[in-house]
Amino acid sequence: MFWKKKAPPLGKGITVQHGVVANALTTEALISVLIRKNVCTREEIMDEIRRISEANRAQPARKD
């Protein structure tokens, strides 16, 4: 081969748990800003989450 496979940089990765926490905090921050600026209510957000969740449950599982 003309090139060698590079090893991943050490200390730069995150765990799945850190990724989940970061995602949850980001979502919480976005929701807080939308509510504080009176763009929508917490109830509207919860209704939309329920709607999306139900729509995803109604779809058959993908088989890749």
N, C-alpha and C positions, 0 to 999 in steps of 0.2 A: 504494500500500500504506500501511497505517497504522503499520507498524513496519519497521525496517531489520534486515537480517540482521547479527548480531554476528560480528565476527572472533574466531577462537579466541584465547585468552590466550597471550601469548608466554612461552616459558620454562617452561611447565607440562607440556608433552607429554613422552612418553618414546618412545624408538625401539623397534622390534621386538626388537632385540638386548637392550636393557635389560629389556624385558618377559619375554623368555625366561629371562634370568639370574635375575630376581626370582622367577619361577615355580619354577625349579630349586632356588634356595636355600630357598624356602619349603617345598617338598616334602622336601628333605634335612633341614631342621630338624624337620618333623613326624615323619619316619621316625626320626630320632635320639632324639626324646623318647619315642616309642612303644617303642623298643628299650630305652632306659635305664630306663624304668619297668616293663619286663618285661611289657608288654601283648602283644607279639608278637616274633617273631624276624625277622632279616633274610631268612632263607630263606622264611618265610611271606609276607613282603611281595613277594619276588621271584616266588614261585609265583602270587600274586594278580595281579601285573603281567602275567605270562605268560598267565594265564587270560583276563584282560580283553583283552589284545592279540590272542590267538587268536580270541576271540569277535568282535572288531571286524573281523578279516580275513574271517571267515566270512559277515558280512553283505554283501549286495550294495551297491555304491556308490549313493548317492542322486543322483537327477537332478532338480534344482530348476529 
